Every structure is written in C-alpha cells, then in structure tokens.
Amino acid sequence: MSSYRLEDLKQYSDTLRTRQGEAFNVRFIEPGDTDEIKHYFRSLSTRSRYNRFFGALSELPKGLLNEFLQVGERERFTVVATMMVDGFETIVAEARYAFHGETSTLEFGLSVDDRWQGHGIATALLKNLECRAAALGAEHIFGDTLRSNQTMISLARKSGFAFVNHPDDWKLVRFDKEIDVAPKDIPCASWRLAALSRQADSPSASA
Ligand SMILES: CC(C)(COP(=O)(O)OP(=O)(O)OC[C@H]1O[C@@H](n2cnc3c(N)ncnc32)[C@H](O)[C@@H]1OP(=O)(O)O)[C@@H](O)C(=O)NCCC(=O)NCCS
C-alpha cells in the first residue's frame, strides 16, 4: 500500500450522505490540507479533542500532524470528509485507520466537527471504513474509546459493533465488528478498485 501515488489518491474518494441527504466527500488527505486539518483540530471542542486523543491537546503536535499527512505509510491512512461551505471545501470530519496484516484487522479513530455532529456523518463514515477495511483484506474492524464516551459507545452499538475490555487500559473500551461487505454492493471506490486489480491478477483474466 505504500505504493500509493499522490496522483492516484483521488480515485479512492467516495460521496456519502448525511441523514438529511446532504452530500459529502470522503477522500485521502493531501499535503495541501495541512493548514485546514490543523484548523479543524484547533476548532474542535476541548471535549471532542479529549475524546479523540484520550487526553488534553490544544492542537495536533508536529509529529502527529506529520503522521496524519502520510497516506499508505506502514499501512496507515487518513481520510477527511469535506463539504462545500460558503464556496470553500471544508473538512467536517476525519478518520485515521491502520491495517494490521498479521491479524487481518483494521483499527480506526475518528471525529466529526462539533457543528456537524448528530447529522449521521459518523454513521456513514463508519460504513465507508468497513468497506475500505474489506478492500484491504481485513476480517475485523475495531476501535477504542474512553468508557465515558457515551456518544461513541452508542454509535458503535447502533453500527453493530460488540464490546470487549481493552487489553491494556481499563479506562478504554474496545468495539469490534466482523467485516461483512457484500461484494455485489461495491459500496466504495477502494473495494471496486481492489476487485478490479484482483481480476487483472487472476490467471483467467488473460484468457
Ligand atoms: C462520536 C462522534 C464521532 C459521533 O459523530 P456523529 O456524526 O455526531 O454521529 P452520528 O450523527 O452518526 O450519530 C450516530 C449515533 O451516535 C449517537 N449520538 C450522536 N450524537 C449524540 C449526542 N450528542 N449524545 C448522545 N449520543 C449521540 C446516537 O446514538 C446517534 O444515533 P441516532 O442519531 O440514531 O440516535 C462525534 O461525536 C465525535 O466526533 N466525537 C469526538 C471524537 C470522538 O469521540 N471520537 C471517538 C473516539 S475515536
């Protein structure tokens, strides 16, 4: 996956909808998003930032910012959800995910701009992450959240995740779901592209 080329990244974009039917775009982060993603995290409420990073941060530390801007490096990826607001493409949510090949699992964390919470953005983004996980070959998708984060716990429950204790930290709870994306639906670009490349690799494809 570290073979991703910048000019190819846009083809992995998807258009999703809020509960009210407004369209938003989910795409890999790009170097040109640096200022916008810094602004996004700075504008999150203290509580949302705390829940996202499990600690008090006023903004993304430089090291973490650099990690956020890397796509495909060590099978780690950042996607941003954007909407046109007053004529500008604006980040309204983000998710970072890592594919663990040895366990065929995909781990993720996400956040939604406080002004856009409660519109179904995370629900749609989670479905999209499941599809991206399937495209990478993951069999399970999981995340960790603070036990006190009732919103995330409720969202995970409604999205069909099961809960287990975190292996190392009693303050966290882990939510986990078996990946079940029906290929016939092909609900995300990553899945479609992975299916095409599998087809091209299969011996019968050359026949
Ligand atoms: C958790 C979070 C991602 C949810 O995003 P969202 O886009 O608001 O979620 P949705 O609108 O899709 O809502 C999904 C469900 O979450 C729950 N939920 C959403 N907002 C809620 C609120 N203010 N209070 C309680 N539950 C809430 C509800 O169960 C909701 O389902 P419903 O609308 O059918 O009742 C968002 O609150 C957030 O970014 N929080 C800060 C970062 C964070 O906690 N990240 C998770 C740890 S990695």
The ligand as an SDF file (V2000), in Angstrom:
LIG
                    3D

 48 50  0  0  0  0  0  0  0  0999 V2000
  -18.5710   10.1410   18.3180 C   0  0  0  0  0  0  0  0  0  0  0  0
  -18.7820   11.0130   17.0800 C   0  0  0  0  0  0  0  0  0  0  0  0
  -17.7340   10.6030   16.0350 C   0  0  0  0  0  0  0  0  0  0  0  0
  -20.1920   10.7720   16.5130 C   0  0  0  0  0  0  0  0  0  0  0  0
  -20.3020   11.5050   15.3060 O   0  0  0  0  0  0  0  0  0  0  0  0
  -21.7240   11.9810   14.7010 P   0  0  0  0  0  0  0  0  0  0  0  0
  -21.5320   12.3030   13.2740 O   0  0  0  0  0  0  0  0  0  0  0  0
  -22.2790   13.0310   15.5680 O   0  0  0  0  0  0  0  0  0  0  0  0
  -22.5880   10.6580   14.8560 O   0  0  0  0  0  0  0  0  0  0  0  0
  -23.9890   10.3820   14.1190 P   0  0  0  0  0  0  0  0  0  0  0  0
  -24.6650   11.6630   13.8330 O   0  0  0  0  0  0  0  0  0  0  0  0
  -23.7220    9.4470   13.0000 O   0  0  0  0  0  0  0  0  0  0  0  0
  -24.7880    9.6730   15.2810 O   0  0  0  0  0  0  0  0  0  0  0  0
  -24.6740    8.3100   15.4820 C   0  0  0  0  0  0  0  0  0  0  0  0
  -25.2120    7.9440   16.8420 C   0  0  0  0  0  0  0  0  0  0  0  0
  -24.3390    8.4660   17.8240 O   0  0  0  0  0  0  0  0  0  0  0  0
  -25.1280    8.8240   18.9590 C   0  0  0  0  0  0  0  0  0  0  0  0
  -25.0460   10.2620   19.1730 N   0  0  0  0  0  0  0  0  0  0  0  0
  -24.7580   11.2380   18.2650 C   0  0  0  0  0  0  0  0  0  0  0  0
  -24.7300   12.4470   18.8690 N   0  0  0  0  0  0  0  0  0  0  0  0
  -25.0160   12.2070   20.1850 C   0  0  0  0  0  0  0  0  0  0  0  0
  -25.0950   13.0120   21.3280 C   0  0  0  0  0  0  0  0  0  0  0  0
  -24.8910   14.3440   21.2460 N   0  0  0  0  0  0  0  0  0  0  0  0
  -25.3830   12.4280   22.5060 N   0  0  0  0  0  0  0  0  0  0  0  0
  -25.5640   11.0860   22.6050 C   0  0  0  0  0  0  0  0  0  0  0  0
  -25.4960   10.2600   21.5500 N   0  0  0  0  0  0  0  0  0  0  0  0
  -25.2240   10.8000   20.3640 C   0  0  0  0  0  0  0  0  0  0  0  0
  -26.5260    8.4260   18.6810 C   0  0  0  0  0  0  0  0  0  0  0  0
  -26.7180    7.0930   19.0850 O   0  0  0  0  0  0  0  0  0  0  0  0
  -26.5780    8.5100   17.1960 C   0  0  0  0  0  0  0  0  0  0  0  0
  -27.5800    7.7130   16.6370 O   0  0  0  0  0  0  0  0  0  0  0  0
  -29.0710    8.3350   16.4140 P   0  0  0  0  0  0  0  0  0  0  0  0
  -28.9010    9.6560   15.7570 O   0  0  0  0  0  0  0  0  0  0  0  0
  -29.7370    7.3060   15.5660 O   0  0  0  0  0  0  0  0  0  0  0  0
  -29.6570    8.4840   17.7750 O   0  0  0  0  0  0  0  0  0  0  0  0
  -18.6690   12.5280   17.4020 C   0  0  0  0  0  0  0  0  0  0  0  0
  -19.4840   12.8070   18.4910 O   0  0  0  0  0  0  0  0  0  0  0  0
  -17.2460   12.9950   17.6930 C   0  0  0  0  0  0  0  0  0  0  0  0
  -16.5140   13.3630   16.7830 O   0  0  0  0  0  0  0  0  0  0  0  0
  -16.8330   12.9890   18.9920 N   0  0  0  0  0  0  0  0  0  0  0  0
  -15.4820   13.4490   19.3460 C   0  0  0  0  0  0  0  0  0  0  0  0
  -14.4030   12.4590   18.9280 C   0  0  0  0  0  0  0  0  0  0  0  0
  -14.7020   11.0650   19.4170 C   0  0  0  0  0  0  0  0  0  0  0  0
  -15.3260   10.8530   20.4420 O   0  0  0  0  0  0  0  0  0  0  0  0
  -14.2050   10.0480   18.6750 N   0  0  0  0  0  0  0  0  0  0  0  0
  -14.4140    8.6670   19.0440 C   0  0  0  0  0  0  0  0  0  0  0  0
  -13.2120    8.0530   19.6450 C   0  0  0  0  0  0  0  0  0  0  0  0
  -12.0120    7.6420   18.4240 S   0  0  0  0  0  0  0  0  0  0  0  0
  1  2  1  0
  2  3  1  0
  2  4  1  0
  2 36  1  0
  4  5  1  0
  5  6  1  0
  6  7  2  0
  6  8  1  0
  6  9  1  0
  9 10  1  0
 10 11  2  0
 10 12  1  0
 10 13  1  0
 13 14  1  0
 14 15  1  0
 15 16  1  0
 15 30  1  0
 16 17  1  0
 17 18  1  0
 17 28  1  0
 18 19  1  0
 18 27  1  0
 19 20  2  0
 20 21  1  0
 21 22  1  0
 21 27  2  0
 22 23  1  0
 22 24  2  0
 24 25  1  0
 25 26  2  0
 26 27  1  0
 28 29  1  0
 28 30  1  0
 30 31  1  0
 31 32  1  0
 32 33  2  0
 32 34  1  0
 32 35  1  0
 36 37  1  0
 36 38  1  0
 38 39  2  0
 38 40  1  0
 40 41  1  0
 41 42  1  0
 42 43  1  0
 43 44  2  0
 43 45  1  0
 45 46  1  0
 46 47  1  0
 47 48  1  0
M  END
$$$$
